[in-house]
Amino acid sequence: MASVRYATKFCKGCNNRIEIPETLAGRYIRCEKCGREVRCPSPGSKKYSKVRATQKYVAVLYVLGLIIVVALVYPLLAGGKESTYWDVRNSRAKIKRLLKEGNVDEAADVLRDLKLEHADTDDARVKRLLKECEKDVRKLDYLSTRSSTKKKQLEEQGQ
């Protein structure tokens, strides 16, 4: 994006300050307040010294600044919900890992601690994660108890 140089002139009729872009060099423009014609400096004049960013450039910077401010302020306004969600999500990953390794009792302990810590949450995402964890633990616990009873039955039949 190219920046535009500006010259500053004052109207002789009303002493209004006028900023003239270099694109209007050598022309006459009218004062917005009194309507008197003001001559713009000639092309290449040293009076065009102020470099000012175009409006698009300023708008882009404004939007980027706004996004950064929102990104910094949102976690504060969320009241810790985001950190709670990520804590529960990390614990769910731990539960899944424990279940994959076959440590159903440890996974159940982690789930019990999670439920105690986040029982009063109003965040729907956290509630959903807790239900999914409970479902996974129950499912694997059922399968492991079922397989252990089958093993016992087979051992009894073998004797």
N, C-alpha and C positions, 0 to 999 in steps of 0.2 A: 504494500500500500504506500503510495507516494504521499509525502506530506506537502502541504501547500504553504507558501510563504505569504505573509500579509504585511501591508503597510498601514500605518495609522495616520489619518488626516482628521482635521477639525473643520467643520462647516463654518464659513465666514459669516453666515447669517445668524445661526443660533448657537454656535460653538459646540455642536453635537459631535461626539467622538465617533468616527467611522473607521471600521477595519475593512480594508480593501484587499481582496485576494489578487494575487499576481495574474490570474487568468483574465482580469478586467483591465490590465495595464494599457494605458494610452487612451482609454475611453472616458466618457463623462457618465457619472451616475447621479441620481437625485438623493438628497438628504431625506431620510425617513421622517424627520420632524417638521422641517419647514418647506421642503420641496425644492430648495435651491440646488442648482447643478454644481457638482464638485468634480474637478478633473482628477483622474487617477494618475499616479506616477507612470512614467514611460517604462516600457519593457526593459528588464535588466537593471533597473535603478537600484541603488544601494538602500533606498528607503524600504525595500521589501526584505527586511531582515528578520522579522519575527517568523519563526517556524511554528506552525500550529498543526496539530494532528487533525485529520479529517474526522467528520462526525461518526463515520462507520467505525473508525479505529477506536474512538472514545467509547462508543456503544459496546464494542467487543470487550474492551477492558472493564467496563462497568459490569457486564454480564459475568465475566470471569471472576471478578472480585465478589460479586454477589454469590456465586456458586461456592467460592472458597469460604465465605462467611457462613453460609448455610451448613456446609460440611463441618465446620468447626463448632457451630452452635447447636446443631441437631442433637448430638449425644447428650449435651447438657439438658436440653429441653425434654428429651425422651425419658428422663428420670431413671437412667440405668437399665432400661428395658433391653437395650441392645446388648449390654454386657451380660445380663442375665441369660438372654437367648443364646449367646455364644458359649457361655459356661455350660448350659444344659446340652447344647449341641456337641461340645467337646466331650462331655460325660457320656453322651449317647455313643459316640465313636469308641470310647473306652469300653462301654458295655458290650458293643458289638465285637470288639477285639477279644474281650474275655470269653464271650460266648463261642467265638470261633475256636479259641484255644480249649474249650470244654470246661472252663471254670464258672459253672452256673451259680454256685454259692457266692463267689466274689461279685459276679454281675448283679445278683440279687441284693447284696449288701450296698453296692454303689447306687442301685435304683432306690433302695430304701432311704439312703442318705439324701438323694436328689428329691424324693417326694417330701421328706421332712423339711428340707431347705426351701423348696419352692411350692409348697402346698397352697399358699394364699395368693399366688400370682393371678393377675387378671389378663395376662398376655396370652392370646389364643395360640400363638406359635409355640410357646413354652408348654402349654397344656397338651398340644398335639404331640410334641416330642416326648413328653412324659408318657402319654398313652402308648405311643409306638414302642418305647423302651419296655414298658410293662408287658405289652403284647409279645415282644420278642423273648423276654425272659420266661414268661409263662409257657410259651410254645416250646422252648427248648427244655424247660424244667419238666414239662409233661412228657416230652420225648425221652428224656434221660431216665425218668422214673419208670416209664413204660419199658424201656430197654433193660433196666436193672431188674424189674420183676420178671421179664422174659428170661433173663440170664438165670435168675433163681429157679424158675420153673424148669429150665433145661438142666440145671445142675441136679435138681431133685429127681428128674426123670432119668438122668444118667446114673444115679446111685442105685 
